Amino acid sequence: MARKYSRSASKDVERTMRKRKRGTLRSGRSGRKVKSRKQAVAIGLSEARRKGKKVPRKGTGRKR
């Protein structure tokens, strides 16, 4: 089975996780400090998407 995310996208997520751990990761317009792991991953993936890396589109709700 093929990879869901590209290796370079994983590196972007890894970079944002390190930033969060250092306490330098900030969110969107408000510029608040990011504390949650989930939010840090989301930021990393959206940055990778913006750069045009292989990352699937965001899901819209859960499937049953």
C-alpha positions in Angstrom: 0.0 0.0 0.0 1.2 3.5 -0.8 2.1 6.1 1.8 -0.7 8.4 2.9 1.7 11.4 3.4 5.0 12.1 1.7 8.2 11.8 3.7 8.8 15.5 3.3 5.3 16.2 4.7 6.2 14.0 7.8 9.4 16.2 8.2 7.2 19.3 8.3 5.0 17.8 11.0 8.1 16.8 12.9 9.5 20.3 12.7 6.2 21.8 14.1 6.2 19.3 16.9 9.7 20.4 17.9 8.6 24.0 17.8 5.6 23.2 20.1 7.9 21.4 22.5 10.2 24.5 22.6 7.2 26.7 23.1 7.8 28.8 20.0 4.9 27.5 17.9 2.1 30.1 17.4 -1.3 29.7 15.8 -3.0 31.7 13.1 -4.1 35.3 13.4 -4.3 35.4 17.2 -0.7 34.4 17.6 -1.5 32.4 20.7 1.0 29.8 21.9 0.0 26.2 20.7 -0.2 23.7 23.6 -2.1 20.8 22.1 -0.3 18.0 20.1 -3.3 17.7 17.8 -3.2 21.3 16.9 0.5 21.2 16.3 0.0 18.2 13.9 -2.8 20.1 12.1 -0.5 23.1 11.6 2.3 21.0 10.2 0.0 19.3 7.8 -1.6 22.5 6.6 1.9 24.0 6.0 2.8 20.9 4.0 -0.4 21.3 2.0 0.4 24.9 1.2 3.9 23.8 -0.1 2.1 21.4 -2.4 3.4 18.2 -0.8 1.5 14.9 -0.9 -1.1 15.3 1.9 -4.7 14.2 1.6 -7.5 16.8 1.9 -9.0 17.5 5.2 -11.9 15.1 6.1 -15.4 16.6 6.5 -16.8 14.8 9.5 -16.8 11.1 10.3 -18.1 8.4 8.0 -20.3 5.6 9.4 
